[in-house]
Amino acid sequence: MKLTPLDIKKQEFKKAMRGYDPVEVDTFMDMMANEFEEVLRQQKDTRDKVVEVETQLKDYRQIEKTLQQTLLQAQEATSKTYESARREADLITREAEMKASKLLEQANAEHNKLNQEISQLRAKRESLIGRMRVLLSSELDLIKALEMGGDILENGHGSQGTGKDSIHLDEILKTIDNDRTP
């Protein structure tokens, strides 16, 4: 099953007592959907550029083929006309090859750049997932500690998981924004 930004936006979770903050979950899901949509758009743009470059290359190859046929016809007419036509054909062919080469280099550079961006986005995603796992694990440890003995709060020890009494959405969003900045 392929996941789409719309799937992420429409995902609903069961409500449970003492569960996650619905606003926080919805905000995070919206952010993920927007990021995913951007990655899909960039991927589509890259595909479109590759198709365009391949089409141009095909056109240049067709031009080269046509020039070679013209060259043969000029050779049959006279040797003088042949030399003149050959020089012109060679020049056009070189220009076409240079343009095709430049276009391919540009497409490859763009492709490499997009692959790097995709890798960076994946690394950021993995980092975020890792941090969320640590956060959730520490909160689960706190819940276990609270379940095992309610005297933790009576002794003056706050949250045992994160070292904070509560997690604020603003802090999480600042952390995510800091990760996005290069």
PyMOL commands that set and color helices and strands:
alter all, ss='L'
color gray80, all
select helices_A, chain A and resi 5-10+22-77+79-148+151-154+169-180
alter helices_A, ss='H'
color red, helices_A
deselect
rebuild
show_as cartoon
